Amino acid sequence: MDSINNRIAEELGVRPQQVAAAVALLDEGSTVPFIARYRKEVTGSLDDTQLRNLEERLRYLRELDGRRASILASIEEQGKLTPELAREIKLADTKTRLEDLYLPYKQKRRTKGQIALEAGLGELADGLFNDPTLSPEGEAARFVDAEKGVADVKAALEGAKYILMERFAEDASLLDKLRGFLKHDATLSARVVAGKEEEGAKFRDYFEHDEPLKSVPSHRALAIFRGRNEGILSSALKVGDDAPGTLHPCELMIGERFGLKDQGRAADKWLAEVVRWTWKVKLYTHLETDLFGELRESAENEAISVFAHNLHDLLLAAPAGPRATLGLDPGLRTGCKVAVVDATGKLLDTATVYPHVPKNQWDQTIAVLAALCAKHSVDLIAIGNGTASRETDKLAAELIKKYPALKMTKIMVSEAGASVYSASELAAKEFPDLDVSIRGAVSIARRLQDPLAELVKIDPKSIGVGQYQHDVSQLKLARSLDAVVEDCVNAVGVDVNTASVALLARISGLNATLAQNIVAHRDANGAFKTRDALKKVSRLGEKTFEQAAGFLRVMNGDNPLDASAVHPETYPLVQRIAADTGRDVRSLVGDSSFLKRLDPKKFTDEAFGLVTVTDILQELEKPGRDPRPEFKTAEFQDGVETLKDLQLGMMLEGVVTNVTNFGAFVDIGVHQDGLVHISALSEKFIKDPREAVKAGDVVKVKVMEVDIPRNRIALSMRMSDTPGEKIEGQRGSRSGSQPRQQSTPRSEPQPASNAAMAALFANAKQIKKR
């Protein structure tokens, strides 16, 4: 364990003692949010990001150690474990290196080399390898034996060749050297499969594509792998010169490893053939598979990281707050679904209206909506951004104009995932008698009030703010996104008396069963008056209370500290601070000027260190403070509702919907998100788009290119850029745009819009193929 802790400490740049403390807490069942918030003294203030990385590496290294023990036991059982081999296995620091060392001892199907050994050809192979002056044919003649399956000289040499090939191909040092060489010098080559040109048009960027393996970005790698999986593309690793008679560099490395080179001796030509076959038959495919696997894993990790960052920003988007809201789920033929919720999100009223084609009941709809808004004192109108959203936005604008006394504000809301929630078991339990489509309008209204509280009801993968989310490990993706949701919910905290089961289930230490038990207890006994009353909830024990209490708020309860992030275990400290300053606890809470004058060092003791005291004083200043930003929204320009309304140079306001490695997608209200390439996000050079924007940001953009046939919009956040001119700092990506609903099925032509784009704004007349 010490070696694992030391390695993680080195990787994270922290002390081994910090890692050991965090590992012990994790092993005891503590959650990352709890450790990050309430065990800073123990871990030396490791934050949630460090702890998540620690948790992931701990899982990997423990799996590595488990595999190491299994391999050592297997080789020991075979009686082949030498001190040198044991040392190498114990020093192996990756799963790849471990498997390379195990390769010669792995139980496998009967190979040609094994058959040759059984036929007694090992002596022939060793003889020619050790003494290349021997004649291959002359030596092989001595081993011809029809009863052993060696029919002639050719068969004998063939068997000896396979013996050496397998020996060479299972050499761990050689594999390590070849793998390193290929990582640095190989080229990833993609070609279209003959006859698939038309069917695979969305992959046309890769019909004839070559790129150094070491520099392939994640989105291009995943696009190529998807094209290969769909049978459109073939891919291969290429290295060296393929010209006839030219020695492949990897063949030279194999020869060098085993001291083989052509000196004109009798067996040199035959040994060269062994080396050539070793590379082409045994090693090339093996290493290509390994390196493609590494590339895919790296690309998946990057794609998952992109998704996680976007999800984090979306979940922590500014809430409009507890205000009565009318939700509109736009539609044409089937009408617009309407739901009114009160300030707490409780459903008050529903309706279906038909303002658009084919019924065109515009005036009737305005009258219905006005009546609903007046009846329920609606402050906000939330409009889903799907089909007919701009038409419905115009409807809401006219409603507000006609009824100024109602003092309403309209906001366009992302409806990504709303349909998933509508059809979910959770929605069915909450609204068993409500039509599925109306449930979507409820979700749209609530996600304006509090995005976090509503979006936790949806599988985070369905929110669709990632790139190539269907092409990555779904287990890894789910684990990463679940961690993001957990961190976001606990960063904000929840009101235990109003939170849904879905929201409570994300609190540190709780699960769906305990969340349901809390709600059931609340329904049966009324609102919780104290945090301590949570201990009466069925199956909520002391350990769970410890993990969860600090993140559960009891508003307007018996103890003012219960509405803050101060943990119950530190209440005695707050009481001591109050006593020492001659104040009562209730008067201390929120008295910022007084609390800032206190010296935290005066209140430290053996139980509570300086970090804990400082945190508590800060929390008392602004109890239960929300880390989310102030609410604001974009104003879409009137008259700009479709791609045809866009003009080059037009300056618009929009909302960032997705951030990828190559830029950001922005909703400007035309049903098609435009792309701001990374080189157009800032006047200064940036390496990561997140340095400039995050999902949910309201930004000002300039229209640079519009390609109506392919639904492409290229935007810039640099107002000095001129449409059609090459953007300074562009770095190998093409312009593009993406459909509003980003959680696309596999068949969606997403690779093109996500592909790195090689001719961005090269000139106004040409936007290169996706």
NORPEWO-V183127 format. One record per residue. N is the residue number from 1. RES is the residue in one small letter. SS is DSSP state (H for helix, E for strand, L for the rest). PSI is psi in whole degrees, -180 to 180 (NA if undefined). OMEGA is omega in degrees with one decimal (none if undefined). Layout:
N_RES_SS_PSI_OMEGA / N_RES_SS_PSI_OMEGA
This chain:
1_m_L_-37_-179.6 / 2_d_H_-39_-179.1 / 3_s_H_-38_177.3 / 4_i_H_-46_-179.9 / 5_n_H_-43_-179.7 / 6_n_H_-40_-179.5 / 7_r_H_-44_179.0 / 8_i_H_-41_179.6 / 9_a_H_-42_179.4 / 10_e_H_-43_-179.0 / 11_e_H_-38_-178.0 / 12_l_H_-12_-178.2 / 13_g_L_36_178.9 / 14_v_L_177_-178.7 / 15_r_L_146_178.4 / 16_p_H_-33_-179.7 / 17_q_H_-36_178.3 / 18_q_H_-44_179.9 / 19_v_H_-46_-179.2 / 20_a_H_-41_-179.6 / 21_a_H_-44_-179.6 / 22_a_H_-41_179.5 / 23_v_H_-43_179.2 / 24_a_H_-42_179.3 / 25_l_H_-42_178.1 / 26_l_H_-42_-179.2 / 27_d_H_-26_178.2 / 28_e_L_-7_179.1 / 29_g_L_6_177.4 / 30_s_L_149_179.9 / 31_t_L_162_178.4 / 32_v_H_-47_179.1 / 33_p_H_-40_179.9 / 34_f_H_-47_-178.6 / 35_i_H_-45_-177.5 / 36_a_H_-35_-174.0 / 37_r_H_-41_-168.6 / 38_y_H_4_178.1 / 39_r_L_36_179.7 / 40_k_H_-37_179.7 / 41_e_H_-37_-176.0 / 42_v_H_-43_-173.1 / 43_t_H_1_-176.5 / 44_g_L_33_175.7 / 45_s_L_39_171.4 / 46_l_L_133_-178.5 / 47_d_L_178_-174.4 / 48_d_H_-34_178.1 / 49_t_H_-47_177.7 / 50_q_H_-40_-178.2 / 51_l_H_-37_176.4 / 52_r_H_-43_177.5 / 53_n_H_-41_177.9 / 54_l_H_-46_-178.1 / 55_e_H_-42_-178.9 / 56_e_H_-44_-179.9 / 57_r_H_-36_178.0 / 58_l_H_-42_178.6 / 59_r_H_-46_-178.9 / 60_y_H_-48_-175.2 / 61_l_H_-32_175.3 / 62_r_H_-38_174.4 / 63_e_H_-40_178.1 / 64_l_H_-44_179.5 / 65_d_H_-37_177.3 / 66_g_H_-43_178.3 / 67_r_H_-38_179.1 / 68_r_H_-46_-179.9 / 69_a_H_-40_179.9 / 70_s_H_-41_179.8 / 71_i_H_-44_178.6 / 72_l_H_-42_-179.8 / 73_a_H_-40_-178.6 / 74_s_H_-46_-179.0 / 75_i_H_-37_177.2 / 76_e_H_-42_180.0 / 77_e_H_-31_178.3 / 78_q_L_-8_-179.3 / 79_g_L_25_-175.2 / 80_k_L_9_-176.8 / 81_l_L_111_176.8 / 82_t_L_161_177.3 / 83_p_H_-39_-179.3 / 84_e_H_-45_-179.5 / 85_l_H_-41_179.0 / 86_a_H_-41_179.8 / 87_r_H_-44_179.7 / 88_e_H_-40_179.3 / 89_i_H_-40_-179.4 / 90_k_H_-26_-179.5 / 91_l_H_-11_-178.8 / 92_a_L_126_-174.1 / 93_d_L_3_174.7 / 94_t_L_160_177.7 / 95_k_H_-34_179.4 / 96_t_H_-48_179.6 / 97_r_H_-40_180.0 / 98_l_H_-45_-179.2 / 99_e_H_-33_175.8 / 100_d_H_-43_-179.7 / 101_l_H_-32_-177.3 / 102_y_H_-18_-172.3 / 103_l_H_-47_-178.6 / 104_p_H_-19_-173.6 / 105_y_H_1_-177.0 / 106_k_L_136_175.4 / 107_q_L_124_-178.5 / 108_k_L_172_179.0 / 109_r_L_156_-179.4 / 110_r_L_120_-175.4 / 111_t_L_170_177.1 / 112_k_H_-35_178.3 / 113_g_H_-41_178.6 / 114_q_H_-41_178.0 / 115_i_H_-41_179.7 / 116_a_H_-39_177.2 / 117_l_H_-42_178.5 / 118_e_H_-26_179.2 / 119_a_L_3_176.4 / 120_g_L_19_-176.0 / 121_l_L_2_177.5 / 122_g_H_-38_179.8 / 123_e_H_-40_179.0 / 124_l_H_-46_-179.3 / 125_a_H_-46_-179.6 / 126_d_H_-40_-178.4 / 127_g_H_-49_-178.6 / 128_l_H_-33_179.8 / 129_f_H_-44_-176.6 / 130_n_H_-27_-177.6 / 131_d_L_85_-177.3 / 132_p_L_-5_177.4 / 133_t_L_-15_179.5 / 134_l_L_147_177.3 / 135_s_L_121_-179.5 / 136_p_H_-46_-177.4 / 137_e_H_-42_-178.9 / 138_g_H_-43_178.8 / 139_e_H_-40_-176.6 / 140_a_H_-31_-177.8 / 141_a_H_-29_-178.3 / 142_r_L_-15_-174.5 / 143_f_L_5_177.9 / 144_v_L_124_-177.7 / 145_d_E_103_-176.2 / 146_a_H_-34_-179.3 / 147_e_H_-27_177.8 / 148_k_H_4_178.1 / 149_g_L_11_178.4 / 150_v_E_93_-169.7 / 151_a_L_-35_-175.7 / 152_d_L_-176_-178.4 / 153_v_H_-43_-179.2 / 154_k_H_-42_-179.8 / 155_a_H_-37_179.1 / 156_a_H_-46_179.5 / 157_l_H_-35_178.0 / 158_e_H_-44_179.1 / 159_g_H_-44_178.8 / 160_a_H_-37_178.4 / 161_k_H_-44_-178.1 / 162_y_H_-32_176.5 / 163_i_H_-48_-179.9 / 164_l_H_-39_178.7 / 165_m_H_-47_-178.3 / 166_e_H_-35_178.2 / 167_r_H_-47_179.5 / 168_f_H_-44_-173.6 / 169_a_H_-15_-179.4 / 170_e_L_16_179.1 / 171_d_L_114_-173.6 / 172_a_H_-39_-179.2 / 173_s_H_-41_178.1 / 174_l_H_-46_-180.0 / 175_l_H_-42_-179.3 / 176_d_H_-42_-178.6 / 177_k_H_-44_179.7 / 178_l_H_-41_-179.2 / 179_r_H_-44_178.3 / 180_g_H_-41_179.0 / 181_f_H_-46_-178.3 / 182_l_H_-39_178.4 / 183_k_H_-37_-175.0 / 184_h_H_-35_-169.5 / 185_d_H_-12_-176.0 / 186_a_L_159_177.1 / 187_t_E_135_172.1 / 188_l_E_120_-176.6 / 189_s_E_129_177.6 / 190_a_E_141_178.8 / 191_r_E_151_177.4 / 192_v_E_140_175.1 / 193_v_L_132_-176.8 / 194_a_L_131_178.1 / 195_g_L_-3_-177.7 / 196_k_L_10_-174.2 / 197_e_L_-47_-176.6 / 198_e_L_-45_-179.5 / 199_e_L_-35_-176.1 / 200_g_L_33_-176.4 / 201_a_H_-32_-178.0 / 202_k_H_-16_179.0 / 203_f_H_18_-169.8 / 204_r_H_-18_173.6 / 205_d_H_-24_-171.3 / 206_y_H_15_179.1 / 207_f_L_-29_176.6 / 208_e_E_81_-170.4 / 209_h_E_130_175.7 / 210_d_E_135_-177.1 / 211_e_E_139_177.3 / 212_p_E_131_-177.9 / 213_l_H_-39_-173.8 / 214_k_H_-17_-175.5 / 215_s_H_11_-179.6 / 216_v_L_119_178.2 / 217_p_L_161_-172.2 / 218_s_H_-41_-175.3 / 219_h_H_-33_177.9 / 220_r_H_-39_178.5 / 221_a_H_-46_-178.2 / 222_l_H_-34_177.4 / 223_a_H_-43_-179.9 / 224_i_H_-44_179.5 / 225_f_H_-37_177.6 / 226_r_H_-42_177.6 / 227_g_H_-37_178.3 / 228_r_H_-44_-179.9 / 229_n_H_-31_-179.9 / 230_e_L_3_176.5 / 231_g_L_15_-179.2 / 232_i_L_-38_-175.4 / 233_l_E_153_165.9 / 234_s_E_152_-180.0 / 235_s_E_153_-178.9 / 236_a_E_159_171.3 / 237_l_E_131_178.3 / 238_k_E_141_176.9 / 239_v_L_143_178.0 / 240_g_L_-176_-177.6 / 241_d_L_127_-178.9 / 242_d_L_6_-177.1 / 243_a_L_141_-179.5 / 244_p_L_138_177.3 / 245_g_L_-5_179.6 / 246_t_L_130_179.3 / 247_l_L_131_178.2 / 248_h_L_138_-178.5 / 249_p_H_-32_179.5 / 250_c_H_-32_174.9 / 251_e_H_-39_177.1 / 252_l_H_-39_179.8 / 253_m_H_-37_176.9 / 254_i_H_-47_179.4 / 255_g_H_-41_-179.4 / 256_e_H_-40_-178.8 / 257_r_H_-36_-175.7 / 258_f_L_14_175.7 / 259_g_L_34_-178.7 / 260_l_L_127_172.5 / 261_k_L_155_-174.6 / 262_d_L_110_176.5 / 263_q_L_17_178.0 / 264_g_L_13_179.8 / 265_r_L_166_-171.6 / 266_a_L_-39_-175.0 / 267_a_L_0_-175.5 / 268_d_H_-41_-179.5 / 269_k_H_-43_179.4 / 270_w_H_-42_178.6 / 271_l_H_-35_176.8 / 272_a_H_-37_177.5 / 273_e_H_-37_176.5 / 274_v_H_-45_179.8 / 275_v_H_-44_-178.9 / 276_r_H_-45_-179.9 / 277_w_H_-35_177.5 / 278_t_H_-46_-179.8 / 279_w_H_-53_-171.6 / 280_k_H_-39_-174.1 / 281_v_H_-41_-172.5 / 282_k_H_-48_-168.1 / 283_l_H_-38_-174.4 / 284_y_H_-53_-177.7 / 285_t_H_-41_179.7 / 286_h_H_-49_-177.6 / 287_l_H_-36_176.6 / 288_e_H_-44_178.2 / 289_t_H_-44_179.2 / 290_d_H_-48_-175.5 / 291_l_H_-35_173.6 / 292_f_H_-37_177.2 / 293_g_H_-43_178.0 / 294_e_H_-43_179.2 / 295_l_H_-45_179.4 / 296_r_H_-44_-178.9 / 297_e_H_-44_178.6 / 298_s_H_-43_179.2 / 299_a_H_-41_178.2 / 300_e_H_-44_-179.6 / 301_n_H_-40_179.2 / 302_e_H_-43_179.2 / 303_a_H_-41_178.5 / 304_i_H_-39_178.0 / 305_s_H_-42_177.8 / 306_v_H_-47_-179.5 / 307_f_H_-45_-177.5 / 308_a_H_-43_179.1 / 309_h_H_-45_-179.2 / 310_n_H_-41_179.4 / 311_l_H_-43_178.4 / 312_h_H_-48_-178.3 / 313_d_H_-37_-179.7 / 314_l_H_-43_-179.3 / 315_l_H_-34_-179.0 / 316_l_L_22_174.7 / 317_a_L_155_-176.5 / 318_a_L_130_175.9 / 319_p_L_144_175.4 / 320_a_L_-23_175.7 / 321_g_L_-180_-175.6 / 322_p_L_83_-179.4 / 323_r_L_139_179.2 / 324_a_L_131_-171.2 / 325_t_E_139_173.1 / 326_l_E_121_179.5 / 327_g_E_132_178.4 / 328_l_E_118_173.8 / 329_d_E_101_-171.2 / 330_p_L_153_176.3 / 331_g_L_163_179.4 / 332_l_L_-87_-175.6 / 333_r_L_-41_-176.7 / 334_t_L_-1_177.7 / 335_g_L_172_177.2 / 336_c_E_129_178.8 / 337_k_E_137_-174.4 / 338_v_E_136_174.9 / 339_a_E_134_176.5 / 340_v_E_130_177.3 / 341_v_E_150_179.2 / 342_d_L_-174_-175.3 / 343_a_L_-24_179.7 / 344_t_L_-1_-178.4 / 345_g_L_4_179.0 / 346_k_L_134_-179.3 / 347_l_E_128_-179.0 / 348_l_E_-38_-172.5 / 349_d_E_156_177.4 / 350_t_E_162_176.2 / 351_a_E_165_170.6 / 352_t_E_128_-177.5 / 353_v_E_159_-173.7 / 354_y_L_69_-176.6 / 355_p_L_-21_-172.5 / 356_h_L_180_177.6 / 357_v_L_144_8.4 / 358_p_L_-9_-173.1 / 359_k_L_-32_175.0 / 360_n_L_42_180.0 / 361_q_L_61_-173.2 / 362_w_H_-56_-176.5 / 363_d_H_-42_178.5 / 364_q_H_-41_-179.9 / 365_t_H_-45_179.8 / 366_i_H_-40_179.4 / 367_a_H_-43_179.2 / 368_v_H_-46_-178.1 / 369_l_H_-39_179.8 / 370_a_H_-41_179.4 / 371_a_H_-43_179.4 / 372_l_H_-44_-178.4 / 373_c_H_-40_178.7 / 374_a_H_-43_-177.8 / 375_k_H_-39_-173.0 / 376_h_L_13_177.6 / 377_s_L_51_-177.5 / 378_v_L_133_176.6 / 379_d_L_-37_-171.8 / 380_l_E_146_172.4 / 381_i_E_117_179.7 / 382_a_E_123_-176.2 / 383_i_E_121_176.7 / 384_g_E_144_-172.6 / 385_n_L_30_179.3 / 386_g_L_-148_-179.8 / 387_t_L_135_178.1 / 388_a_L_20_-177.9 / 389_s_H_-41_-178.9 / 390_r_H_-36_176.0 / 391_e_H_-40_179.1 / 392_t_H_-33_175.3 / 393_d_H_-41_177.7 / 394_k_H_-39_177.3 / 395_l_H_-46_-179.8 / 396_a_H_-37_178.3 / 397_a_H_-42_178.8 / 398_e_H_-38_177.1 / 399_l_H_-47_-179.2 / 400_i_H_-39_-179.8 / 401_k_H_-40_-178.1 / 402_k_H_-26_-175.8 / 403_y_L_65_-177.2 / 404_p_H_-25_-178.3 / 405_a_H_-22_-179.8 / 406_l_H_-18_176.4 / 407_k_L_59_-178.2 / 408_m_L_157_176.0 / 409_t_E_137_178.7 / 410_k_E_142_-179.4 / 411_i_E_134_173.7 / 412_m_E_132_-175.1 / 413_v_E_138_175.0 / 414_s_L_130_179.5 / 415_e_L_16_178.7 / 416_a_L_123_178.0 / 417_g_L_-8_-178.2 / 418_a_H_-39_-180.0 / 419_s_H_-31_177.5 / 420_v_H_-44_178.0 / 421_y_H_-44_-175.7 / 422_s_H_-38_-176.6 / 423_a_L_6_-175.2 / 424_s_L_162_176.9 / 425_e_H_-36_180.0 / 426_l_H_-46_179.6 / 427_a_H_-37_179.4 / 428_a_H_-36_178.0 / 429_k_H_-38_-178.1 / 430_e_H_-41_-177.5 / 431_f_L_69_-174.8 / 432_p_L_-27_-176.7 / 433_d_L_7_-176.0 / 434_l_L_138_177.5 / 435_d_L_145_-177.9 / 436_v_H_-42_-176.6 / 437_s_H_-34_177.7 / 438_i_H_-35_177.4 / 439_r_H_-35_178.1 / 440_g_H_-39_178.2 / 441_a_H_-37_176.1 / 442_v_H_-46_-179.2 / 443_s_H_-41_-179.9 / 444_i_H_-42_178.4 / 445_a_H_-45_-176.7 / 446_r_H_-35_-177.6 / 447_r_H_-17_171.0 / 448_l_H_-43_179.2 / 449_q_H_-47_-177.7 / 450_d_L_93_-177.3 / 451_p_H_-41_-176.7 / 452_l_H_-49_-176.4 / 453_a_H_-31_-177.7 / 454_e_H_-40_-175.5 / 455_l_H_-21_178.0 / 456_v_L_-14_178.9 / 457_k_L_-8_-175.5 / 458_i_L_140_171.8 / 459_d_L_121_-175.1 / 460_p_H_-26_178.2 / 461_k_H_-24_-177.8 / 462_s_H_-9_-179.5 / 463_i_L_-27_168.3 / 464_g_L_51_175.3 / 465_v_L_35_-179.3 / 466_g_L_-178_174.0 / 467_q_L_129_178.5 / 468_y_L_39_-175.3 / 469_q_H_-23_-179.8 / 470_h_H_-11_-174.7 / 471_d_H_-1_-176.6 / 472_v_L_169_177.2 / 473_s_L_117_-177.6 / 474_q_H_-29_177.5 / 475_l_H_-47_179.3 / 476_k_H_-43_-179.2 / 477_l_H_-48_-179.1 / 478_a_H_-42_-179.3 / 479_r_H_-43_-179.4 / 480_s_H_-45_-177.2 / 481_l_H_-37_177.0 / 482_d_H_-37_178.1 / 483_a_H_-40_178.9 / 484_v_H_-47_-179.6 / 485_v_H_-45_179.8 / 486_e_H_-45_-179.0 / 487_d_H_-42_-178.5 / 488_c_H_-47_-178.4 / 489_v_H_-44_-177.8 / 490_n_H_-26_175.8 / 491_a_H_-34_-179.4 / 492_v_H_-40_-173.9 / 493_g_L_162_-178.1 / 494_v_E_151_174.4 / 495_d_E_113_-174.3 / 496_v_L_-20_-177.9 / 497_n_L_-7_178.2 / 498_t_L_-16_-173.8 / 499_a_L_144_176.7 / 500_s_L_168_175.9 / 501_v_H_-42_-178.3 / 502_a_H_-40_-179.3 / 503_l_H_-44_179.6 / 504_l_H_-34_-177.6 / 505_a_L_-19_-179.9 / 506_r_L_-3_-179.8 / 507_i_L_143_179.9 / 508_s_L_126_176.5 / 509_g_L_-16_-177.9 / 510_l_L_165_173.4 / 511_n_L_-177_-175.4 / 512_a_H_-39_-178.7 / 513_t_H_-48_179.7 / 514_l_H_-37_177.9 / 515_a_H_-43_178.4 / 516_q_H_-39_179.2 / 517_n_H_-38_178.3 / 518_i_H_-47_-179.9 / 519_v_H_-41_179.3 / 520_a_H_-43_178.8 / 521_h_H_-41_179.1 / 522_r_H_-43_179.8 / 523_d_H_-37_-175.7 / 524_a_H_-33_-172.0 / 525_n_H_-1_-177.7 / 526_g_L_180_-175.7 / 527_a_L_147_175.0 / 528_f_L_134_178.4 / 529_k_L_-23_179.6 / 530_t_L_161_173.5 / 531_r_L_-36_-176.9 / 532_d_H_-26_179.6 / 533_a_H_-18_177.8 / 534_l_H_-25_-178.8 / 535_k_H_-14_178.1 / 536_k_H_-9_179.2 / 537_v_L_137_-179.1 / 538_s_L_129_174.3 / 539_r_L_11_177.3 / 540_l_L_95_-175.2 / 541_g_L_-175_-175.8 / 542_e_H_-42_-179.0 / 543_k_H_-44_178.8 / 544_t_H_-43_178.3 / 545_f_H_-43_179.3 / 546_e_H_-45_-176.6 / 547_q_H_-35_-169.4 / 548_a_H_-32_-166.4 / 549_a_H_-43_-175.8 / 550_g_H_-21_-177.3 / 551_f_H_-5_178.5 / 552_l_E_125_-177.3 / 553_r_E_137_171.8 / 554_v_L_101_-175.8 / 555_m_L_140_177.3 / 556_n_L_36_-179.9 / 557_g_L_-166_-177.2 / 558_d_L_-30_-177.5 / 559_n_L_120_-177.9 / 560_p_H_-26_179.6 / 561_l_H_-24_-179.4 / 562_d_H_-15_178.0 / 563_a_H_5_-177.3 / 564_s_L_180_176.4 / 565_a_L_7_174.4 / 566_v_L_128_-177.3 / 567_h_L_142_179.6 / 568_p_H_-30_-179.2 / 569_e_H_-17_179.9 / 570_t_H_7_177.3 / 571_y_H_-41_178.1 / 572_p_H_-35_178.7 / 573_l_H_-44_179.8 / 574_v_H_-41_178.7 / 575_q_H_-35_177.8 / 576_r_H_-40_177.8 / 577_i_H_-43_179.5 / 578_a_H_-44_-178.8 / 579_a_H_-44_-178.0 / 580_d_H_-26_-178.2 / 581_t_L_3_178.2 / 582_g_L_29_-180.0 / 583_r_L_162_170.1 / 584_d_L_160_-173.9 / 585_v_H_-43_-175.5 / 586_r_H_-37_-179.5 / 587_s_H_-24_177.7 / 588_l_H_-39_-173.9 / 589_v_L_120_176.5 / 590_g_L_-5_179.8 / 591_d_L_78_-171.9 / 592_s_H_-47_-175.7 / 593_s_H_-39_178.6 / 594_f_H_-46_-176.2 / 595_l_H_-34_-179.8 / 596_k_H_-22_179.7 / 597_r_L_-13_-177.7 / 598_l_L_143_177.0 / 599_d_L_111_-177.2 / 600_p_H_-31_-176.9 / 601_k_H_-27_-178.0 / 602_k_H_-20_-173.4 / 603_f_H_7_178.4 / 604_t_L_151_173.9 / 605_d_L_-166_-177.4 / 606_e_L_-29_-177.1 / 607_a_L_-35_-174.1 / 608_f_L_117_-179.1 / 609_g_L_-178_-175.0 / 610_l_H_-40_-178.8 / 611_v_H_-46_-179.0 / 612_t_H_-45_-179.5 / 613_v_H_-44_179.6 / 614_t_H_-44_178.3 / 615_d_H_-43_-177.5 / 616_i_H_-43_178.8 / 617_l_H_-39_178.0 / 618_q_H_-39_179.8 / 619_e_H_-38_178.7 / 620_l_H_-29_177.5 / 621_e_H_-47_-179.2 / 622_k_L_78_-174.5 / 623_p_L_134_177.8 / 624_g_L_26_-176.8 / 625_r_L_141_-178.1 / 626_d_L_123_-178.2 / 627_p_L_-6_-176.5 / 628_r_L_153_-176.7 / 629_p_L_173_177.8 / 630_e_L_144_-177.0 / 631_f_L_130_171.2 / 632_k_L_161_-175.8 / 633_t_L_160_178.8 / 634_a_L_151_174.3 / 635_e_L_109_178.4 / 636_f_L_144_-176.5 / 637_q_L_133_177.4 / 638_d_L_141_178.4 / 639_g_L_-5_178.0 / 640_v_L_96_-173.4 / 641_e_L_-20_178.3 / 642_t_L_171_178.5 / 643_l_H_-33_-178.0 / 644_k_H_-21_179.9 / 645_d_H_-12_-177.1 / 646_l_L_142_175.8 / 647_q_L_145_179.9 / 648_l_L_137_179.5 / 649_g_L_-8_179.8 / 650_m_L_136_178.6 / 651_m_E_127_-173.1 / 652_l_E_160_172.5 / 653_e_E_144_-179.5 / 654_g_E_178_-179.2 / 655_v_E_131_177.5 / 656_v_E_121_-178.0 / 657_t_E_-25_-174.7 / 658_n_E_139_177.0 / 659_v_E_124_179.0 / 660_t_E_-178_179.4 / 661_n_L_-20_-175.4 / 662_f_L_4_178.0 / 663_g_E_-165_-177.6 / 664_a_E_141_175.3 / 665_f_E_137_-174.0 / 666_v_E_131_175.5 / 667_d_E_115_178.8 / 668_i_L_12_172.6 / 669_g_L_25_-179.6 / 670_v_L_22_177.7 / 671_h_L_10_178.9 / 672_q_E_116_-179.6 / 673_d_E_137_177.0 / 674_g_E_157_-179.4 / 675_l_E_127_166.0 / 676_v_E_107_-179.2 / 677_h_E_154_-177.0 / 678_i_H_-35_-178.8 / 679_s_H_-12_-178.9 / 680_a_H_12_-178.3 / 681_l_L_-23_-173.6 / 682_s_L_153_176.1 / 683_e_L_-25_179.6 / 684_k_L_161_-179.7 / 685_f_L_132_175.9 / 686_i_L_147_179.0 / 687_k_L_-27_-175.0 / 688_d_L_126_179.9 / 689_p_H_-27_-178.6 / 690_r_H_-10_172.9 / 691_e_H_-23_-175.3 / 692_a_L_-38_-174.8 / 693_v_L_165_171.0 / 694_k_L_161_-179.6 / 695_a_L_134_179.8 / 696_g_L_-13_179.1 / 697_d_L_143_171.7 / 698_v_E_123_-174.6 / 699_v_E_160_174.6 / 700_k_E_131_-176.1 / 701_v_E_160_175.2 / 702_k_E_138_179.1 / 703_v_E_121_-177.3 / 704_m_E_-38_-179.5 / 705_e_E_144_173.8 / 706_v_E_121_178.0 / 707_d_E_93_-174.4 / 708_i_L_-44_-178.9 / 709_p_L_-35_-177.6 / 710_r_L_11_179.2 / 711_n_L_53_-177.3 / 712_r_E_134_173.0 / 713_i_E_126_175.0 / 714_a_E_128_-175.7 / 715_l_E_164_174.2 / 716_s_E_144_173.0 / 717_m_L_5_175.8 / 718_r_L_105_-172.8 / 719_m_L_-15_179.3 / 720_s_L_-12_-179.4 / 721_d_L_143_178.4 / 722_t_L_128_179.2 / 723_p_L_135_177.7 / 724_g_L_-16_-179.5 / 725_e_L_150_177.8 / 726_k_L_131_-179.5 / 727_i_L_129_177.5 / 728_e_L_135_176.2 / 729_g_L_3_179.2 / 730_q_L_147_-172.9 / 731_r_L_70_169.2 / 732_g_L_47_171.4 / 733_s_L_159_179.9 / 734_r_L_156_179.4 / 735_s_L_160_179.2 / 736_g_L_-177_175.9 / 737_s_E_170_-178.2 / 738_q_E_152_179.1 / 739_p_E_154_-178.7 / 740_r_L_-50_179.6 / 741_q_L_105_-172.3 / 742_q_L_-12_177.4 / 743_s_L_75_-170.3 / 744_t_L_150_174.9 / 745_p_L_170_-177.2 / 746_r_L_-32_-175.4 / 747_s_L_-11_-178.3 / 748_e_L_140_-178.6 / 749_p_L_55_-175.5 / 750_q_H_-34_-175.7 / 751_p_H_-35_-177.8 / 752_a_H_-47_-177.6 / 753_s_H_-24_179.6 / 754_n_H_-10_-178.0 / 755_a_L_147_174.1 / 756_a_L_145_-161.5 / 757_m_L_111_-164.5 / 758_a_L_-14_-176.7 / 759_a_L_43_-176.2 / 760_l_L_121_175.8 / 761_f_L_28_-178.6 / 762_a_L_-44_166.1 / 763_n_E_166_-171.5 / 764_a_L_-21_-174.4 / 765_k_L_-16_-175.7 / 766_q_E_120_165.0 / 767_i_L_113_-172.3 / 768_k_L_160_-178.0 / 769_k_L_146_175.3 / 770_r_L_NA_none
